[in-house]
Amino acid sequence: MSLDIDRPEVLAEIRRVLDDYEQALMANDVAALNAWFWDDPRTTRYGIADRQWGMAELAAYRATVPPPTYTRVLQHPRITGFGRDMAVVQVEFVRSDTALHGFQSQTWVRFAEGWKIVAAHVSMTPFAE
């Protein structure tokens, strides 16, 4: 079976949506953030100290999150595309308000309405390279 891994156009599209997602995150654009996720009860997001199962829980959570008072820099993005319609993103990040090191994983799927995150995980931990 050929998985057609890392099509250049898919990697470029996912890099663009990752950058757009990051911009929405740092602007606390709740509508945009919610729109990046698959509107389905199976959507899962594990956060630093939270968990959302389904889009309803995720939207309710986002409504309570205040705008960030920190900056965030993405590092070492790793994007792997599987065919034309699925990709996995793993990226590290550094925040200006903590010495902890962040990690973010997202599974993106292309639907008729565009790319959506179907699963995400964010963590922060002490880390030395």
C-alpha positions in Angstrom: 0.0 0.0 0.0 1.4 3.4 -1.0 0.5 6.2 1.5 1.7 9.0 -0.8 3.6 10.6 2.1 4.7 14.3 2.2 3.2 15.7 -1.0 4.8 19.2 -1.3 1.5 21.0 -1.8 0.0 19.4 1.3 3.0 20.3 3.4 2.7 23.9 2.2 -1.0 24.1 2.8 -0.6 22.7 6.3 2.2 25.1 7.1 -0.1 28.0 6.1 -3.0 26.7 8.3 -0.6 26.2 11.2 0.5 29.8 10.9 -3.1 31.0 10.6 -4.0 28.9 13.7 -1.1 30.4 15.7 -2.1 33.9 14.7 -5.7 33.2 15.9 -4.4 31.6 19.1 -2.2 34.6 20.0 -5.1 37.0 19.1 -7.5 35.0 21.2 -9.8 34.9 18.1 -12.3 32.4 19.6 -14.4 32.2 16.4 -11.4 31.5 14.3 -10.0 29.0 16.8 -13.3 27.1 16.9 -13.5 27.2 13.1 -10.2 25.4 12.8 -11.6 22.3 14.7 -13.8 19.7 13.2 -17.4 20.3 14.5 -18.0 16.8 15.8 -18.4 15.1 19.2 -15.4 12.9 18.3 -13.0 15.9 18.2 -10.6 15.6 21.1 -8.3 18.2 22.6 -6.0 17.6 25.5 -4.6 20.8 27.0 -2.0 21.7 29.6 -4.5 21.3 32.4 -7.8 20.6 30.6 -9.5 18.2 28.3 -12.3 18.7 25.7 -14.2 15.8 24.2 -16.3 17.1 21.3 -16.7 20.5 19.7 -19.3 21.6 22.3 -16.9 21.2 25.1 -14.1 22.8 23.1 -16.2 25.9 22.3 -17.3 26.2 25.9 -13.7 26.0 27.1 -12.5 28.6 24.5 -15.1 31.0 25.7 -13.5 31.1 29.2 -9.9 31.5 28.1 -8.6 35.0 28.5 -6.3 36.6 25.9 -2.7 35.6 26.3 -0.4 38.0 28.2 2.7 36.3 26.8 4.3 35.8 23.5 4.9 32.4 21.9 7.6 31.2 19.5 7.1 28.0 17.5 10.2 25.8 17.1 11.1 22.7 15.1 7.8 22.2 13.3 7.5 18.6 12.0 4.7 18.2 9.4 4.0 14.8 7.8 1.4 14.5 5.1 -0.5 11.3 4.4 -2.1 11.5 0.9 -3.9 14.6 -0.1 -6.3 14.9 2.9 -4.5 14.1 6.2 -1.5 15.5 8.0 0.1 15.4 11.5 1.8 18.4 12.9 4.2 18.3 15.9 5.8 21.5 17.0 7.6 22.8 20.1 7.1 26.2 21.5 8.6 28.6 24.0 6.5 31.1 25.9 7.7 34.4 27.3 6.1 33.8 30.7 7.6 30.5 31.8 10.8 28.4 31.6 8.7 25.3 30.7 9.0 24.0 27.2 5.8 23.4 25.2 4.8 20.7 22.8 1.8 20.7 20.5 0.5 17.9 18.3 -2.4 18.2 15.8 -4.0 15.8 13.4 -5.5 17.7 10.4 -8.0 16.3 7.9 -9.2 18.0 4.8 -13.0 18.1 4.7 -15.2 19.6 2.0 -15.1 22.9 3.9 -11.3 22.8 4.3 -8.6 21.7 6.7 -9.8 20.9 10.3 -8.1 19.7 13.4 -9.6 16.4 14.6 -7.3 15.8 17.5 -4.9 18.0 19.4 -2.6 17.7 22.4 -0.7 20.5 24.2 1.8 20.0 27.0 4.5 21.9 28.8 7.3 20.5 30.8 10.9 21.2 31.9 13.1 20.2 29.0 16.7 20.5 28.1 17.9 19.7 24.6 
